[in-house]
């Protein structure tokens, strides 16, 4: 079922759109039996012009690392949460929580 997806002003300011779209896709394509209401993304440099993304959830345990080329704006160093409240999903920076 389709859910509305929202991003906060902090995400808009700090995270390039291509990374936002990539993270939404990572959630949609997770190979788990059950998705937690809280998805955690740790973004940092993975080398020269490479973005490292660690995607995690707590229950059930899930962790996957991705390395993607930097397309725009340089490497992002931040923590991003995606919270599913049942009706819609919100992507926000950890400091906005």
PEJO-V997106 format. One record per pair of residues at least 4 apart in sequence whose C-alpha atoms are under 8 Angstrom apart, sorted by the first residue. I is the first residue (numbers start at 1). J is the second residue. D is the distance in whole Angstrom. If there is no record, write none. Layout:
{{I | J | D} {I | J | D}}
This chain:
{{3 | 87 | 6} {3 | 88 | 5} {3 | 89 | 7} {4 | 87 | 7} {4 | 88 | 5} {4 | 89 | 6} {5 | 88 | 6} {5 | 89 | 5} {5 | 90 | 6} {5 | 91 | 8} {6 | 88 | 8} {6 | 89 | 6} {6 | 90 | 5} {6 | 91 | 6} {7 | 11 | 6} {7 | 12 | 7} {7 | 90 | 6} {7 | 91 | 5} {7 | 92 | 6} {8 | 12 | 6} {8 | 90 | 7} {8 | 91 | 6} {8 | 92 | 5} {8 | 93 | 8} {9 | 13 | 6} {10 | 14 | 6} {10 | 92 | 7} {10 | 93 | 6} {10 | 96 | 7} {11 | 15 | 5} {11 | 80 | 8} {11 | 91 | 7} {11 | 92 | 6} {11 | 93 | 6} {12 | 16 | 7} {12 | 17 | 8} {14 | 76 | 7} {15 | 19 | 6} {15 | 20 | 7} {15 | 76 | 7} {16 | 20 | 7} {16 | 72 | 7} {16 | 73 | 7} {17 | 21 | 6} {18 | 22 | 6} {18 | 71 | 8} {19 | 23 | 6} {20 | 24 | 6} {21 | 25 | 6} {22 | 26 | 6} {23 | 27 | 6} {23 | 41 | 8} {24 | 28 | 6} {25 | 29 | 6} {26 | 30 | 6} {27 | 39 | 8} {30 | 35 | 8} {32 | 62 | 8} {34 | 60 | 7} {35 | 57 | 8} {35 | 59 | 8} {35 | 60 | 7} {36 | 57 | 6} {36 | 58 | 7} {36 | 59 | 6} {36 | 60 | 7} {37 | 82 | 8} {37 | 83 | 6} {37 | 84 | 5} {37 | 85 | 7} {38 | 57 | 6} {38 | 58 | 8} {38 | 81 | 7} {38 | 82 | 6} {38 | 83 | 5} {38 | 84 | 7} {39 | 55 | 7} {39 | 56 | 6} {39 | 57 | 5} {39 | 81 | 6} {39 | 82 | 5} {39 | 83 | 7} {40 | 54 | 8} {40 | 55 | 6} {40 | 56 | 5} {40 | 57 | 6} {40 | 79 | 7} {40 | 80 | 6} {40 | 81 | 5} {40 | 82 | 7} {41 | 53 | 6} {41 | 54 | 6} {41 | 55 | 5} {41 | 56 | 6} {41 | 79 | 6} {41 | 80 | 5} {41 | 81 | 6} {42 | 52 | 8} {42 | 53 | 6} {42 | 54 | 5} {42 | 55 | 7} {42 | 77 | 8} {42 | 78 | 6} {42 | 79 | 5} {42 | 80 | 6} {43 | 51 | 7} {43 | 52 | 6} {43 | 53 | 5} {43 | 54 | 7} {43 | 76 | 6} {43 | 77 | 5} {43 | 78 | 5} {43 | 79 | 6} {43 | 80 | 8} {44 | 51 | 6} {44 | 52 | 5} {44 | 53 | 7} {44 | 75 | 7} {44 | 76 | 6} {44 | 77 | 4} {44 | 78 | 7} {45 | 49 | 8} {45 | 50 | 6} {45 | 51 | 5} {45 | 52 | 5} {45 | 75 | 6} {45 | 76 | 7} {45 | 77 | 7} {46 | 50 | 5} {46 | 51 | 5} {46 | 52 | 5} {46 | 67 | 7} {47 | 51 | 7} {49 | 69 | 6} {49 | 70 | 5} {49 | 74 | 7} {49 | 75 | 7} {50 | 67 | 6} {50 | 68 | 6} {50 | 69 | 5} {50 | 70 | 5} {50 | 75 | 7} {51 | 67 | 6} {51 | 68 | 5} {51 | 69 | 6} {51 | 70 | 6} {51 | 75 | 6} {51 | 76 | 7} {52 | 65 | 7} {52 | 66 | 6} {52 | 67 | 5} {52 | 68 | 7} {53 | 65 | 6} {53 | 66 | 5} {53 | 67 | 6} {54 | 63 | 7} {54 | 64 | 6} {54 | 65 | 4} {54 | 66 | 6} {55 | 62 | 8} {55 | 63 | 6} {55 | 64 | 5} {55 | 65 | 6} {56 | 61 | 8} {56 | 62 | 5} {56 | 63 | 4} {56 | 64 | 7} {57 | 61 | 6} {57 | 62 | 5} {57 | 63 | 7} {58 | 62 | 7} {70 | 74 | 6} {70 | 75 | 6} {78 | 93 | 7} {78 | 94 | 8} {79 | 93 | 6} {79 | 94 | 6} {80 | 91 | 7} {80 | 92 | 6} {80 | 93 | 5} {80 | 94 | 5} {81 | 91 | 6} {81 | 92 | 5} {81 | 93 | 6} {81 | 94 | 6} {82 | 89 | 7} {82 | 90 | 5} {82 | 91 | 4} {82 | 92 | 6} {83 | 89 | 6} {83 | 90 | 5} {83 | 91 | 7} {84 | 88 | 6} {84 | 89 | 4} {84 | 90 | 7} {85 | 89 | 6} {92 | 96 | 6} {92 | 97 | 7} {93 | 97 | 7}}
